[in-house]
Every structure is written in C-alpha cells, then in structure tokens.
Amino acid sequence: MQNYYKEIVRKLTEKQSVALLTELAAAEGSLEKDMRRCLTEVVASVDRKGRNVARAEAVIVDGGTRITEPFLPAERLIILGGGHIALPVAKLGAMCGLQVCVVDDREAFATKERFPMAAQVVCAPYPEGIASLAISAFDYVVIITHGHKYDADCVRTIIPGTMPAYLGMIGSRRRVSAQLAQLAEEGFDQERLHAICTPIGLNIGAVTPEEIAISIIAEVIAYRRLAEHSGPDRFCIESDAERSVLEQIARAEGPMALATVVEADGSTPRGAGAKMGVYPDGTIFGSVGGGMGEAAVIREAVSLIGTGRYKLLELDLTGDVSQYDMMACGGRLKVLIEDVLPE
C-alpha cells in the first residue's frame, strides 16, 4: 500500500495529476486476495453546473466496489511583487487553501518575516524568480510589481511557457492596453496576451489595498470553480484529501491502519477522499470527521492492524457530535479501513 502513496506524492511534487483506483471483491476481505490497486490518469466529467470535475467516489461494480481517488498537484498562488497589495492577497490566498509563493527583487520586501503565510518567498529579478518556480497549469499568477517595466518583464517571461490557470496583471485600462500592444508588436502570442485578466480583479469598486485584494482573490476563485473557466485540460476536483496527510502516509513506518472516506451523503463533517492513519495504540493523524463516528473507525482500525485485511464500515452520523464544533451531524459515511502491510 505505502508504495502507492510514495508514488502519488512523487507525481504531485513533479506537478502531475494522478488517480488511485481500488477494486474490492466484497465488503471485507483479504488485501492480497480481494483487493486490487493501480495508479491511473485522472478522468473528469461534466457535472450539472457544466464544470469539468474529477471526484473521489465509490461505485458498485459486479457485486464489488470500485473506488476512485483523484489527486492534483498543489494549487499555487504566485504573487509577483511584494508591495502593499501583495500582503492582503497572500493572506486571503492562504485562507482559501492556495499555496502562496511571492517573488520580489527587493530584499526588504521579499522576506519570510513579511510573508509568514507563504510557502516560498523568492528574492530575485522577476524573470529569474519566475523561472525558478516552473509555472504549471495548476498555478494562479498575480502580477502586481512596483513598476510598469517589471510587469512587462513578467509577462514576457510567462507567455512563452506553460500558461497558468489564471494570469492577472494590475494597471489601468489605458496603460495595460498600451503594454499589451507593445508586447504584440514584439511578437508575443496575441491569444495568450488576450487571456490575461487586466485590469486585475472583479469590478467591485475596490479602493483600499484590502478591497483590491478581495477583488483579485474573488477572480481567482472564479477561475478555480466556475464552468466557463474549465475545459479538457483544466478541471475542478471534488475530494477531501489533504496533501500533508498523503505525505505522512508515504513516510509512515511500522504497523498501522489507514481509513479513507469513500462515500459521504448528507451533512457529514468530512467528504469523500478524507484520510486518517491509525497506530496500534489508537493515536492518529488526519481525520475522517471527529465525534463518535471517528471513534468507531479508530476501534475498527486498531483491530485490523496486523491482519492483512480490509473492511468497509458504514456510519450513520445522525445525532453524532463533531469534536470540532459540537454541532450534530446528520449524514452517512462509508469508510474503507485497511491494514497497512510492511513493504
């Protein structure tokens, strides 16, 4: 089992999407005889909202269960410029679950102390800083540097490479129009230039740095979630998997069990894809929801450690109380619990 998660983390680190396909012959059984696993490509489908979506789900096939878990590389918010607007943009981006990276060529602005919420802060000329980040289709790029020249340098560096999921540039319509015309004269691809969101952000009448940041992040969210911004090469993901938990599973040593939510119906504390590791003494990492439901999963997981077996456990959470907010839950979960065999 663990080899799969090591490979998943490796692929995600290399900015590749991947799916884990698990087939179970019955509701419980032997890992060796009754479970089959493989890594495969992520397959997305159009949902009722018109979005291209890949989701974690379990379906019944020929009396057994087929579980699909899609994983995408970390979605980064790359902020080019570390000035007064960058601070609230970085804070809001981190709150929305984006991995924040900041680039600025000024030592006083490109510091971890200034951006404690950032996963990466790069102090370098913008072309060098952008090159070091290797922009991918899973990134959202915000150009808010301290000068028109630097904005244009950023565009010149980004446009010839992989286009990010979102590319926005600050500036007035007149100034930006002149910049884009100049870049077009230099021979840069006009279709890509027209894909730049500029003036940046949704038009909400923003004035202060904080309001401008809200407008920018709102536009990023629109590109992240709405159907009109999805396509064959871009899709939303519906999975409650956490990268930090995947990494801990990949590193785990010694006897343990793994619990994965494979189906969630109703008002459940966690969705399909959520994972929890359980050690023989009952200590855990990750979560499948807290409350009495999670306690039942932990008990079952401890009993499976060392057996080489798995079990699908169905939980009715009506009346259960989440340890996080003391609110009663009202849904149902199906959780795959499996022994983790040593390599």
N, C-alpha and C positions, 0 to 999 in steps of 0.2 A: 504493500500500500504506500509506504513512505516514499518509494522511488517516484511514484506518480506526482506527488506534491513537490518533490525536489525539481522535477522536470517542469512542472507548472510554474513554479517561482522563477526558474531559469528563463523560460519563454517570456514571462511577463517582464522580467528585467531587461530582456532584449527587445521589448516593445512589440511582442507578438501576442495576438489573442489565441486562446485555446479552450477546448471544452473537454470535460471528463465525462465519459459515457460509462455508466454502470448498469449491468443487467443482472437481475436477481431471479432465480428459478422459482422461489417461493418466499413467503413472508419471513421465514427464518431458515437458516441452514448453515452449511459449511462454506467458509471463504474459498477453500480450494475447489470444492465440487459444484457449488451452487451460485457462485458469483463470478462474473466476467467483467473485465475493465479494459478500457483503452482510452488514449487521448485522440481527439479528432478536431476538425475545424469547427469553428463556431458557425451555426446556421441560424439566420434571423428570418423572421416572418412579419408580414404587415398586420398590425393589430387594428382594433375597431377605430382608433383615433388616426389611423393612417401612418403610424410610426413604424419604422423598421426596428423590430425588437428581438433580442435574444433573451430568453428567460430560463431560470432554473425551474425544472418541473419534473414530475414523475407521472408516467402513464402506464396503464396496464396493457401488456402485450402477451398474447398466448398464455394467459394464466400467470405470467410472471410480471415483474416490474422493471421498466426501463427508466433510469434516472439520468437526466442531462443537466450538467452544471457548466455554464459558460463563464469564462474569466477574461477580463480585459486588462491591459496594462493600466497603470495608474494614470488618471487624467490630470495633467499638469496645467496650472495657470502660470504662464510665463509672462512676467511683468518686465518690460524693457523700459527702465527708468525708475529711480528710487526716490522721487520727489514727494511733494505734499499730497498728491492724489494717490500715489502708489501705496501709501500706508493703509488707508481705509480699504482700497481694492484688495490688498493682501489679506487683511483681517476678514473681510467678507468672503473671499475665495476660500480661505481655510475653513471657515464656518460651514461652507457648502460642500466640504469634503474633497476639494481640489488640492493637489499637491503643489504648493506655491514655490516658484523659483523667481528670483529677482536678479536682474543684470543692470549694473550702472558702472560707468567708467570713472566715477569719483569715489575716492576712498572713504570720504566722510559719509557717503550715502549708501554704499554697498557694504553693510556690516550686519552681522548676526544680532548684534545688540539692537539695531534699528528695526530689524525684521525677525523677531524671535519666533514668529509663526511659520517662517519659510523653511522648507526642506533644504533649500540650496540658495546661497547668495554668492553671486559671481561679480568680482571687481575686475573689469577688463574692457578694452574698447568693444563697442557693441558687436561688430562683425565677429570678433574672436569669441566673445561671450556666447553669442547665438550658435556659432559652430560647435562650441563645447557641449551644448545642451542637446544636439542632434534632434531637432524638432520632428515630431511624428504626427500622424493623423489623429492622435488622441489628445493633442495639446490645444490649449486656448491661449492665444498670444495677444497681449495688450501693449500697444506702443504708446508710451507716454513719457518720452525722454525730455531733456531740458533744452531742446533746440530743433528747429526745422531740419537742419543738416543731419542730425543724428537720426531723426525719424526716417528720412530718406535712406540713410545708410542701412537701417534695419530692414526696410522693405527690399532694398537691393540684395541683401543677404538671404532673406527668407524666400522670395518669389521663385528663384530658380530651383529650389529644393522641394521636399515634401510639404504640401500645403497643410497647415494645421486645421483642426475642426472649426476654429474661429480665428480671425485675424482682424483686429480693430486698431485704428490709428486716430489719435486725438488731433483736433485742429478745426478751424473754421472752414466752411464750405469753399470759400474763395481761395484760401491758402492751400487747402488739400487738393482742390481741382487743379491748381497750377502745378503742384508737386506731381500729381499723377500724370498730367500731360507731359511733364518733363521726363518722367520715367518711361512713358510710352515712346517718346522720341528716342530714348536711349536703347530701345529695342526690347524692353521687358514685355512679357505676355499680357495683352490687354484684357483677356478674360480673367486672368488671375488678379490683375490690378482692380478690375471691377468687383471682384469678390471681397475686397477689403471693406469692412464696415467703418465708414467715416462720413461725417463726424461720428465719433465713437459713442456708443451707449444708446439706450432708448430715449426718446424725446419726452421727458417728464418735467421739463422746465428746471432742471437742476442748476444750482448756482454754487453752493459750497463744495469743497473737496469731498465731503462725506456724501452729499447728494449726487455728485458726479460719479462717485464710486458705486453707489447703488444703481445708477442707470447703466453703468458698464457691466456690473455683475448680472443685472437683470437680462441684458442682451446675451451674455454668455450662457445663462440658464436657458434662454430661448433656443439657442443653437444646440444646447445639450439635450433638450427634451422635446421640442416641437417637430411635428411631422414634416413641415416644409423644409427643414434643415437636415433631414435624414436621407439616406439613399443606399444603393447597393454596397458601397464601401464604407458607409457610416451607419451605425445603429446604436440604439439605446440598449441598456442591459437592465434586466429585472432580476436581481439576485442580491441576497443579503450577506454575501460572503465578504469577509474583511481581509485585506491584504496581510495585516500583521498576524492574524491567526493562521493564514496559509503558511507564512514564513515560519511560525513556531511549530506547526505540524511537520514541515520539512526538516527542521532541526532536531525534532524530538528524538530522544533515545530512551531505551528501557521499555518495560511493559506499560501499555496504556490502551485506552479505547477511544474511539472517535465517534461523535454524534453529529449528524447532519440533518437539518430540517429539509425534507424533500417535498413537502406539501403543506401549505398554510391556507386555511379557509376561515374567513371572518376576521374579527378583531383580535388578531394574535400579536404578541409582543415582538416576535421576530418573523421574518419571511423566509421563503424557500432559499436555500443556499447558506444560511447561518450555520456555523460550526462551533463545536466545543470539544476540547480534549479533556479526558478524564484519566487520572492516575489511580493506582490501586488504593491509595489512602483517601480517595474522594476529592482531592484537590483538583482544580480545573483551570483551564484558560479558555477564553472565548465564552460564548453563551448561546443557549437556544431559547432564552426568554425569561429566566428567573422564576421565582414562585414555586408552587407545589409541583407544577409540571416539570420544571427543570430538576427538582429533587428526585422525581421518579426516574428521569432519564439517567441521572448520576448513579442511582442504585442499580439500575439495569446494566449500565456500562461497566461498573465495578465487577458485577457478576460474570460478565463476558470476557474479562481480561484473562488471557492465557488459554482460552478455549478454542481459538481458531474459528469462531462462529460469528454470525451477524444476526440481527433481529430488526424488523420494522415494528416500531412501537407507535400506536395511535393514542393521542391525548385529547381529551375533551377538557378545554380550559374554562368552560362556563363556571363562573364563580371563583376561578383561581385568582390569586393576588400577585401582581408583579412586585418583585423586591425593589424595583427601581422607582415606582411612582405610587405604590399602594392602591392602584386602580384595578378593579375587577376586569379580567379578560373574558371574552365571550366567543372565542373561535376554537378551531380544531387544528391540531398539528399531527403530521406523520413524520416520524424521526427514524432515520437509519442509524442504528448503533452497531459498531463493528469492533472486533478485537484488532489491534494493530500488531501484525506479526513482525518479528525481527527480520532484518534483511539477511 
